[in-house]
């Protein structure tokens, strides 16, 4: 196994073992972020014209209790870096969900109607996400 750290340096498993555990989690986190940075903008660009919204900025971060969040006034969305370990359709759902909050901040009937129209399978995706653990298991990154 090899892993690329945030400086773009490839560490093999032998080198990784020499890295203290605290630092190792940080390397995995940076790696997860870099993987997400490759796909998140693609999904955002796909959904901006469909939803008629603009994401001014997105952020990737560790989140303990949720998969994503949205600041509708600022036009920002935040995504849990743990999503890197989930199927891509679930990542896409969280992105669509947070982008729908740019139209409707609350989980109102209007919000549900937006999801029903644009992402009809959203309930399945939501149920699947609810069954998955949210926060990182640092012993098994
Ligand atoms: Zn929501």
Backbone and ligand atoms as CSV (ligand in chain L), in Angstrom:
chain,resi,resn,atom,element,x,y,z
A,1,UNK,N,N,0.845,-1.195,0.000
A,1,UNK,CA,C,0.000,0.000,0.000
A,1,UNK,C,C,0.878,1.241,0.000
A,2,UNK,N,N,0.478,2.213,-0.763
A,2,UNK,CA,C,1.187,3.491,-0.761
A,2,UNK,C,C,0.176,4.598,-0.544
A,3,UNK,N,N,0.639,5.651,0.040
A,3,UNK,CA,C,-0.264,6.777,0.274
A,3,UNK,C,C,0.508,8.061,0.011
A,4,UNK,N,N,-0.199,9.039,-0.508
A,4,UNK,CA,C,0.444,10.309,-0.847
A,4,UNK,C,C,0.127,11.316,0.250
A,5,UNK,N,N,1.154,11.931,0.807
A,5,UNK,CA,C,0.880,12.934,1.847
A,5,UNK,C,C,0.581,14.283,1.198
A,6,UNK,N,N,0.293,15.285,2.032
A,6,UNK,CA,C,-0.153,16.567,1.465
A,6,UNK,C,C,0.948,17.314,0.739
A,7,UNK,N,N,2.169,16.869,0.893
A,7,UNK,CA,C,3.260,17.467,0.127
A,7,UNK,C,C,3.454,16.729,-1.192
A,8,UNK,N,N,2.567,15.767,-1.480
A,8,UNK,CA,C,2.672,15.015,-2.723
A,8,UNK,C,C,3.716,13.920,-2.658
A,9,UNK,N,N,4.190,13.607,-1.464
A,9,UNK,CA,C,5.219,12.581,-1.303
A,9,UNK,C,C,4.546,11.229,-1.071
A,10,UNK,N,N,4.993,10.246,-1.818
A,10,UNK,CA,C,4.412,8.917,-1.660
A,10,UNK,C,C,5.098,8.199,-0.500
A,11,UNK,N,N,4.290,7.784,0.456
A,11,UNK,CA,C,4.810,7.011,1.587
A,11,UNK,C,C,4.374,5.569,1.389
A,12,UNK,N,N,5.292,4.627,1.518
A,12,UNK,CA,C,4.851,3.239,1.486
A,12,UNK,C,C,4.460,2.810,2.897
A,13,UNK,N,N,3.893,1.612,3.013
A,13,UNK,CA,C,3.352,1.204,4.312
A,13,UNK,C,C,4.445,1.158,5.384
A,14,UNK,N,N,5.685,0.824,4.968
A,14,UNK,CA,C,6.784,0.780,5.930
A,14,UNK,C,C,7.035,2.170,6.516
A,15,UNK,N,N,7.052,3.182,5.632
A,15,UNK,CA,C,7.269,4.548,6.097
A,15,UNK,C,C,6.100,5.038,6.944
A,16,UNK,N,N,4.903,4.624,6.535
A,16,UNK,CA,C,3.704,5.068,7.243
A,16,UNK,C,C,3.731,4.581,8.694
A,17,UNK,N,N,4.276,3.390,8.891
A,17,UNK,CA,C,4.347,2.816,10.239
A,17,UNK,C,C,5.234,3.674,11.145
A,18,UNK,N,N,6.237,4.327,10.538
A,18,UNK,CA,C,7.144,5.171,11.328
A,18,UNK,C,C,6.508,6.503,11.712
A,19,UNK,N,N,5.431,6.849,11.053
A,19,UNK,CA,C,4.758,8.118,11.337
A,19,UNK,C,C,3.916,7.935,12.602
A,20,UNK,N,N,4.024,8.852,13.565
A,20,UNK,CA,C,3.182,8.717,14.765
A,20,UNK,C,C,1.704,8.663,14.400
A,21,UNK,N,N,0.908,7.955,15.209
A,21,UNK,CA,C,-0.502,7.751,14.878
A,21,UNK,C,C,-1.239,9.082,14.682
A,22,UNK,N,N,-0.948,10.046,15.537
A,22,UNK,CA,C,-1.637,11.343,15.425
A,22,UNK,C,C,-1.362,11.975,14.072
A,23,UNK,N,N,-0.131,11.882,13.634
A,23,UNK,CA,C,0.285,12.463,12.356
A,23,UNK,C,C,-0.297,11.634,11.200
A,24,UNK,N,N,-0.413,10.341,11.411
A,24,UNK,CA,C,-0.935,9.449,10.374
A,24,UNK,C,C,-2.377,9.823,10.021
A,25,UNK,N,N,-3.164,10.108,11.055
A,25,UNK,CA,C,-4.561,10.498,10.830
A,25,UNK,C,C,-4.608,11.766,9.982
A,26,UNK,N,N,-3.667,12.669,10.244
A,26,UNK,CA,C,-3.620,13.930,9.497
A,26,UNK,C,C,-3.284,13.669,8.025
A,27,UNK,N,N,-2.365,12.733,7.788
A,27,UNK,CA,C,-2.000,12.388,6.405
A,27,UNK,C,C,-3.195,11.786,5.678
A,28,UNK,N,N,-3.913,10.895,6.362
A,28,UNK,CA,C,-5.107,10.307,5.747
A,28,UNK,C,C,-6.150,11.389,5.459
A,29,UNK,N,N,-6.299,12.303,6.407
A,29,UNK,CA,C,-7.286,13.368,6.235
A,29,UNK,C,C,-6.965,14.227,5.012
A,30,UNK,N,N,-5.686,14.583,4.861
A,30,UNK,CA,C,-5.272,15.381,3.698
A,30,UNK,C,C,-5.484,14.599,2.405
A,31,UNK,N,N,-5.221,13.313,2.465
A,31,UNK,CA,C,-5.399,12.455,1.296
A,31,UNK,C,C,-6.886,12.384,0.929
A,32,UNK,N,N,-7.731,12.196,1.937
A,32,UNK,CA,C,-9.180,12.160,1.695
A,32,UNK,C,C,-9.662,13.471,1.079
A,33,UNK,N,N,-9.151,14.584,1.600
A,33,UNK,CA,C,-9.557,15.884,1.056
A,33,UNK,C,C,-9.143,16.004,-0.412
A,34,UNK,N,N,-7.923,15.552,-0.719
A,34,UNK,CA,C,-7.463,15.683,-2.112
A,34,UNK,C,C,-8.309,14.818,-3.046
A,35,UNK,N,N,-8.736,13.644,-2.577
A,35,UNK,CA,C,-9.608,12.788,-3.394
A,35,UNK,C,C,-10.956,13.466,-3.614
A,36,UNK,N,N,-11.492,14.066,-2.557
A,36,UNK,CA,C,-12.794,14.739,-2.672
A,36,UNK,C,C,-12.705,15.974,-3.572
A,37,UNK,N,N,-11.575,16.688,-3.497
A,37,UNK,CA,C,-11.420,17.885,-4.346
A,37,UNK,C,C,-11.462,17.525,-5.832
A,38,UNK,N,N,-11.204,16.266,-6.155
A,38,UNK,CA,C,-11.271,15.842,-7.563
A,38,UNK,C,C,-12.708,15.639,-8.029
A,39,UNK,N,N,-13.592,15.253,-7.134
A,39,UNK,CA,C,-14.951,14.909,-7.568
A,39,UNK,C,C,-16.025,15.933,-7.175
A,40,UNK,N,N,-15.832,16.601,-6.023
A,40,UNK,CA,C,-16.865,17.529,-5.548
A,40,UNK,C,C,-17.156,18.646,-6.566
A,41,UNK,N,N,-16.126,19.291,-7.142
A,41,UNK,CA,C,-16.428,20.367,-8.104
A,41,UNK,C,C,-17.196,19.865,-9.333
A,42,UNK,N,N,-16.951,18.610,-9.713
A,42,UNK,CA,C,-17.657,18.035,-10.864
A,42,UNK,C,C,-19.149,17.935,-10.560
A,43,UNK,N,N,-19.477,17.452,-9.368
A,43,UNK,CA,C,-20.890,17.347,-8.970
A,43,UNK,C,C,-21.516,18.744,-8.830
A,44,UNK,N,N,-20.779,19.670,-8.246
A,44,UNK,CA,C,-21.327,21.031,-8.071
A,44,UNK,C,C,-21.642,21.640,-9.443
A,45,UNK,N,N,-20.720,21.477,-10.382
A,45,UNK,CA,C,-20.945,22.039,-11.727
A,45,UNK,C,C,-22.108,21.356,-12.436
A,46,UNK,N,N,-22.276,20.074,-12.160
A,46,UNK,CA,C,-23.393,19.349,-12.759
A,46,UNK,C,C,-24.737,19.882,-12.242
A,47,UNK,N,N,-24.776,20.208,-10.943
A,47,UNK,CA,C,-26.058,20.546,-10.314
A,47,UNK,C,C,-26.385,22.034,-10.281
A,48,UNK,N,N,-25.397,22.875,-10.470
A,48,UNK,CA,C,-25.677,24.322,-10.456
A,48,UNK,C,C,-26.737,24.721,-11.491
A,49,UNK,N,N,-26.577,24.309,-12.760
A,49,UNK,CA,C,-27.609,24.700,-13.741
A,49,UNK,C,C,-28.955,24.023,-13.506
A,50,UNK,N,N,-28.947,22.797,-12.981
A,50,UNK,CA,C,-30.214,22.095,-12.731
A,50,UNK,C,C,-31.014,22.793,-11.640
A,51,UNK,N,N,-30.304,23.215,-10.574
A,51,UNK,CA,C,-30.989,23.829,-9.433
A,51,UNK,C,C,-31.041,25.359,-9.542
A,52,UNK,N,N,-30.338,25.899,-10.533
A,52,UNK,CA,C,-30.256,27.360,-10.702
A,52,UNK,C,C,-29.699,28.026,-9.449
A,53,UNK,N,N,-28.641,27.462,-8.938
A,53,UNK,CA,C,-27.952,28.066,-7.788
A,53,UNK,C,C,-26.460,28.151,-8.107
A,54,UNK,N,N,-25.762,28.971,-7.317
A,54,UNK,CA,C,-24.313,29.068,-7.449
A,54,UNK,C,C,-23.690,28.792,-6.083
A,55,UNK,N,N,-22.777,27.838,-6.070
A,55,UNK,CA,C,-22.010,27.576,-4.847
A,55,UNK,C,C,-20.789,28.483,-4.903
A,56,UNK,N,N,-20.747,29.473,-4.015
A,56,UNK,CA,C,-19.609,30.403,-4.057
A,56,UNK,C,C,-18.327,29.728,-3.567
A,57,UNK,N,N,-18.481,28.898,-2.544
A,57,UNK,CA,C,-17.319,28.144,-2.041
A,57,UNK,C,C,-17.806,26.871,-1.390
A,58,UNK,N,N,-16.992,25.845,-1.447
A,58,UNK,CA,C,-17.294,24.653,-0.661
A,58,UNK,C,C,-16.103,24.357,0.243
A,59,UNK,N,N,-16.388,23.739,1.360
A,59,UNK,CA,C,-15.353,23.407,2.335
A,59,UNK,C,C,-15.436,21.925,2.663
A,60,UNK,N,N,-14.293,21.339,2.890
A,60,UNK,CA,C,-14.233,19.933,3.308
A,60,UNK,C,C,-13.670,19.909,4.718
A,61,UNK,N,N,-14.360,19.270,5.620
A,61,UNK,CA,C,-13.844,19.216,6.986
A,61,UNK,C,C,-14.397,18.021,7.748
A,62,UNK,N,N,-13.745,17.731,8.857
A,62,UNK,CA,C,-14.262,16.688,9.746
A,62,UNK,C,C,-15.526,17.219,10.403
A,63,UNK,N,N,-16.545,16.391,10.477
A,63,UNK,CA,C,-17.772,16.775,11.154
A,63,UNK,C,C,-18.213,15.582,11.986
A,64,UNK,N,N,-18.591,15.845,13.234
A,64,UNK,CA,C,-18.907,14.716,14.124
A,64,UNK,C,C,-20.336,14.227,13.986
A,65,UNK,N,N,-21.259,15.114,13.628
A,65,UNK,CA,C,-22.669,14.732,13.718
A,65,UNK,C,C,-23.446,14.853,12.413
A,66,UNK,N,N,-22.807,15.343,11.369
A,66,UNK,CA,C,-23.568,15.499,10.131
A,66,UNK,C,C,-22.688,15.269,8.913
A,67,UNK,N,N,-23.356,15.032,7.777
A,67,UNK,CA,C,-22.629,14.775,6.533
A,67,UNK,C,C,-22.313,16.049,5.771
A,68,UNK,N,N,-23.096,17.077,6.049
A,68,UNK,CA,C,-22.848,18.330,5.354
A,68,UNK,C,C,-23.612,19.443,6.016
A,69,UNK,N,N,-23.310,20.668,5.616
A,69,UNK,CA,C,-24.082,21.807,6.094
A,69,UNK,C,C,-24.027,22.893,5.036
A,70,UNK,N,N,-24.864,23.903,5.251
A,70,UNK,CA,C,-24.994,24.928,4.230
A,70,UNK,C,C,-25.156,26.291,4.886
A,71,UNK,N,N,-24.536,27.302,4.290
A,71,UNK,CA,C,-24.766,28.684,4.704
A,71,UNK,C,C,-25.401,29.393,3.512
A,72,UNK,N,N,-26.751,29.414,3.452
A,72,UNK,CA,C,-27.423,29.934,2.259
A,72,UNK,C,C,-27.098,31.399,1.968
A,73,UNK,N,N,-26.919,32.202,3.015
A,73,UNK,CA,C,-26.621,33.625,2.783
A,73,UNK,C,C,-25.274,33.813,2.102
A,74,UNK,N,N,-24.298,33.049,2.567
A,74,UNK,CA,C,-22.950,33.176,2.002
A,74,UNK,C,C,-22.796,32.382,0.702
A,75,UNK,N,N,-23.711,31.427,0.473
A,75,UNK,CA,C,-23.590,30.571,-0.708
A,75,UNK,C,C,-22.522,29.501,-0.535
A,76,UNK,N,N,-22.271,29.126,0.732
A,76,UNK,CA,C,-21.231,28.135,1.029
A,76,UNK,C,C,-21.849,26.794,1.422
A,77,UNK,N,N,-21.212,25.714,1.020
A,77,UNK,CA,C,-21.594,24.409,1.548
A,77,UNK,C,C,-20.365,23.747,2.175
A,78,UNK,N,N,-20.621,22.932,3.194
A,78,UNK,CA,C,-19.558,22.182,3.874
A,78,UNK,C,C,-19.866,20.699,3.781
A,79,UNK,N,N,-18.827,19.926,3.527
A,79,UNK,CA,C,-19.016,18.485,3.387
A,79,UNK,C,C,-18.083,17.755,4.335
A,80,UNK,N,N,-18.597,16.691,4.925
A,80,UNK,CA,C,-17.823,15.860,5.840
A,80,UNK,C,C,-16.807,15.041,5.040
A,81,UNK,N,N,-15.547,15.125,5.415
A,81,UNK,CA,C,-14.505,14.401,4.667
A,81,UNK,C,C,-14.687,12.877,4.726
A,82,UNK,N,N,-15.473,12.399,5.708
A,82,UNK,CA,C,-15.758,10.960,5.776
A,82,UNK,C,C,-16.530,10.468,4.551
A,83,UNK,N,N,-17.150,11.382,3.821
A,83,UNK,CA,C,-17.906,11.003,2.623
A,83,UNK,C,C,-17.013,10.344,1.577
A,84,UNK,N,N,-15.708,10.559,1.701
A,84,UNK,CA,C,-14.767,9.944,0.750
A,84,UNK,C,C,-14.889,8.415,0.778
A,85,UNK,N,N,-15.339,7.883,1.915
A,85,UNK,CA,C,-15.415,6.417,2.068
A,85,UNK,C,C,-16.768,5.862,1.645
A,86,UNK,N,N,-17.665,6.722,1.220
A,86,UNK,CA,C,-19.016,6.284,0.869
A,86,UNK,C,C,-19.168,6.167,-0.647
A,87,UNK,N,N,-20.184,5.413,-1.085
A,87,UNK,CA,C,-20.434,5.338,-2.525
A,87,UNK,C,C,-20.666,6.739,-3.112
A,88,UNK,N,N,-20.240,6.903,-4.364
A,88,UNK,CA,C,-20.301,8.230,-4.993
A,88,UNK,C,C,-21.728,8.785,-5.069
A,89,UNK,N,N,-22.714,7.897,-5.188
A,89,UNK,CA,C,-24.082,8.417,-5.283
A,89,UNK,C,C,-24.525,9.041,-3.961
A,90,UNK,N,N,-23.973,8.550,-2.847
A,90,UNK,CA,C,-24.311,9.159,-1.558
A,90,UNK,C,C,-23.624,10.513,-1.403
A,91,UNK,N,N,-22.384,10.593,-1.874
A,91,UNK,CA,C,-21.687,11.885,-1.884
A,91,UNK,C,C,-22.484,12.885,-2.726
A,92,UNK,N,N,-22.931,12.419,-3.885
A,92,UNK,CA,C,-23.700,13.310,-4.766
A,92,UNK,C,C,-24.989,13.768,-4.082
A,93,UNK,N,N,-25.647,12.824,-3.404
A,93,UNK,CA,C,-26.879,13.203,-2.704
A,93,UNK,C,C,-26.626,14.289,-1.666
A,94,UNK,N,N,-25.561,14.142,-0.865
A,94,UNK,CA,C,-25.276,15.152,0.165
A,94,UNK,C,C,-25.015,16.510,-0.497
A,95,UNK,N,N,-24.304,16.504,-1.616
A,95,UNK,CA,C,-24.033,17.757,-2.334
A,95,UNK,C,C,-25.346,18.374,-2.824
A,96,UNK,N,N,-26.214,17.547,-3.430
A,96,UNK,CA,C,-27.504,18.048,-3.921
A,96,UNK,C,C,-28.345,18.576,-2.751
A,97,UNK,N,N,-28.335,17.836,-1.653
A,97,UNK,CA,C,-29.085,18.240,-0.460
A,97,UNK,C,C,-28.631,19.629,0.017
A,98,UNK,N,N,-27.304,19.793,0.154
A,98,UNK,CA,C,-26.800,21.078,0.657
A,98,UNK,C,C,-27.049,22.189,-0.360
A,99,UNK,N,N,-26.950,21.870,-1.647
A,99,UNK,CA,C,-27.219,22.889,-2.681
A,99,UNK,C,C,-28.698,23.272,-2.686
A,100,UNK,N,N,-29.585,22.314,-2.386
A,100,UNK,CA,C,-31.016,22.624,-2.312
A,100,UNK,C,C,-31.292,23.598,-1.165
A,101,UNK,N,N,-30.436,23.556,-0.134
A,101,UNK,CA,C,-30.582,24.516,0.969
A,101,UNK,C,C,-30.250,25.941,0.529
A,102,UNK,N,N,-29.550,26.092,-0.585
A,102,UNK,CA,C,-29.299,27.444,-1.101
A,102,UNK,C,C,-30.603,28.060,-1.601
A,103,UNK,N,N,-31.567,27.190,-1.959
A,103,UNK,CA,C,-32.891,27.655,-2.391
A,103,UNK,C,C,-33.810,27.775,-1.178
A,104,UNK,N,N,-33.789,26.736,-0.351
A,104,UNK,CA,C,-34.694,26.664,0.809
A,104,UNK,C,C,-33.885,26.207,2.033
A,105,UNK,N,N,-33.640,27.115,2.983
A,105,UNK,CA,C,-32.763,26.781,4.116
A,105,UNK,C,C,-33.315,25.697,5.045
A,106,UNK,N,N,-34.631,25.583,5.147
A,106,UNK,CA,C,-35.215,24.631,6.107
A,106,UNK,C,C,-35.650,23.342,5.436
A,107,UNK,N,N,-35.840,22.309,6.256
A,107,UNK,CA,C,-36.361,21.037,5.739
A,107,UNK,C,C,-37.888,21.112,5.634
A,108,UNK,N,N,-38.332,22.085,4.898
A,108,UNK,CA,C,-39.769,22.355,4.761
A,108,UNK,C,C,-40.358,21.497,3.636
A,109,UNK,N,N,-41.668,21.616,3.451
A,109,UNK,CA,C,-42.318,20.936,2.320
A,109,UNK,C,C,-41.712,21.395,0.999
A,110,UNK,N,N,-41.367,22.676,0.954
A,110,UNK,CA,C,-40.754,23.216,-0.274
A,110,UNK,C,C,-39.419,22.533,-0.556
A,111,UNK,N,N,-38.653,22.328,0.510
A,111,UNK,CA,C,-37.354,21.654,0.368
A,111,UNK,C,C,-37.549,20.224,-0.137
A,112,UNK,N,N,-38.490,19.513,0.473
A,112,UNK,CA,C,-38.785,18.127,0.066
A,112,UNK,C,C,-39.224,18.091,-1.399
A,113,UNK,N,N,-40.021,19.082,-1.798
A,113,UNK,CA,C,-40.491,19.129,-3.190
A,113,UNK,C,C,-39.323,19.317,-4.164
A,114,UNK,N,N,-38.331,20.111,-3.753
A,114,UNK,CA,C,-37.152,20.326,-4.608
A,114,UNK,C,C,-36.400,19.004,-4.789
A,115,UNK,N,N,-36.210,18.276,-3.674
A,115,UNK,CA,C,-35.507,16.987,-3.757
A,115,UNK,C,C,-36.320,15.981,-4.569
A,116,UNK,N,N,-37.640,15.934,-4.327
A,116,UNK,CA,C,-38.492,14.994,-5.070
A,116,UNK,C,C,-38.380,15.221,-6.576
A,117,UNK,N,N,-38.305,16.490,-6.942
A,117,UNK,CA,C,-38.259,16.826,-8.366
A,117,UNK,C,C,-36.904,16.467,-8.982
A,118,UNK,N,N,-35.824,16.830,-8.285
A,118,UNK,CA,C,-34.492,16.728,-8.892
A,118,UNK,C,C,-33.746,15.452,-8.528
A,119,UNK,N,N,-34.076,14.877,-7.391
A,119,UNK,CA,C,-33.325,13.696,-6.926
A,119,UNK,C,C,-34.323,12.730,-6.289
A,120,UNK,N,N,-35.166,12.101,-7.150
A,120,UNK,CA,C,-36.298,11.304,-6.641
A,120,UNK,C,C,-35.908,10.178,-5.674
A,121,UNK,N,N,-34.690,9.676,-5.773
A,121,UNK,CA,C,-34.259,8.587,-4.878
A,121,UNK,C,C,-33.678,9.085,-3.564
A,122,UNK,N,N,-33.928,10.339,-3.244
A,122,UNK,CA,C,-33.231,10.921,-2.094
A,122,UNK,C,C,-33.533,10.207,-0.786
A,123,UNK,N,N,-34.749,9.649,-0.643
A,123,UNK,CA,C,-35.078,8.976,0.628
A,123,UNK,C,C,-34.208,7.745,0.853
A,124,UNK,N,N,-33.972,7.006,-0.225
A,124,UNK,CA,C,-33.089,5.827,-0.110
A,124,UNK,C,C,-31.681,6.255,0.294
A,125,UNK,N,N,-31.202,7.307,-0.366
A,125,UNK,CA,C,-29.849,7.801,-0.054
A,125,UNK,C,C,-29.786,8.259,1.397
A,126,UNK,N,N,-30.818,8.969,1.826
A,126,UNK,CA,C,-30.875,9.464,3.208
A,126,UNK,C,C,-30.867,8.302,4.207
A,127,UNK,N,N,-31.665,7.274,3.919
A,127,UNK,CA,C,-31.714,6.110,4.808
A,127,UNK,C,C,-30.376,5.405,4.883
A,128,UNK,N,N,-29.729,5.286,3.726
A,128,UNK,CA,C,-28.426,4.626,3.683
A,128,UNK,C,C,-27.408,5.404,4.519
A,129,UNK,N,N,-27.415,6.728,4.366
A,129,UNK,CA,C,-26.489,7.571,5.135
A,129,UNK,C,C,-26.748,7.461,6.628
A,130,UNK,N,N,-28.018,7.393,6.992
A,130,UNK,CA,C,-28.357,7.315,8.415
A,130,UNK,C,C,-27.870,6.027,9.052
A,131,UNK,N,N,-27.661,5.013,8.218
A,131,UNK,CA,C,-27.191,3.732,8.752
A,131,UNK,C,C,-25.680,3.672,8.875
A,132,UNK,N,N,-24.985,4.638,8.274
A,132,UNK,CA,C,-23.532,4.613,8.276
A,132,UNK,C,C,-22.979,5.482,9.403
A,133,UNK,N,N,-21.860,5.067,9.988
A,133,UNK,CA,C,-21.267,5.910,11.037
A,133,UNK,C,C,-20.745,7.218,10.438
A,134,UNK,N,N,-20.854,8.288,11.196
A,134,UNK,CA,C,-20.464,9.596,10.669
A,134,UNK,C,C,-19.006,9.921,10.947
A,135,UNK,N,N,-18.580,9.797,12.197
A,135,UNK,CA,C,-17.235,10.310,12.495
A,135,UNK,C,C,-16.165,9.271,12.211
A,136,UNK,N,N,-14.964,9.759,12.038
A,136,UNK,CA,C,-13.846,8.928,11.604
A,136,UNK,C,C,-13.459,7.896,12.653
A,137,UNK,N,N,-13.174,6.724,12.181
A,137,UNK,CA,C,-12.572,5.728,13.048
A,137,UNK,C,C,-11.075,5.793,12.809
A,138,UNK,N,N,-10.357,6.408,13.719
A,138,UNK,CA,C,-8.943,6.692,13.476
A,138,UNK,C,C,-8.092,5.423,13.475
A,139,UNK,N,N,-8.601,4.369,14.093
A,139,UNK,CA,C,-7.832,3.117,14.109
A,139,UNK,C,C,-7.899,2.421,12.755
A,140,UNK,N,N,-8.868,2.801,11.951
A,140,UNK,CA,C,-9.079,2.119,10.664
A,140,UNK,C,C,-9.454,3.164,9.604
A,141,UNK,N,N,-8.500,4.028,9.247
A,141,UNK,CA,C,-8.859,5.164,8.411
A,141,UNK,C,C,-9.170,4.797,6.964
L,1,ZN,ZN,ZN,-30.495,19.596,5.350
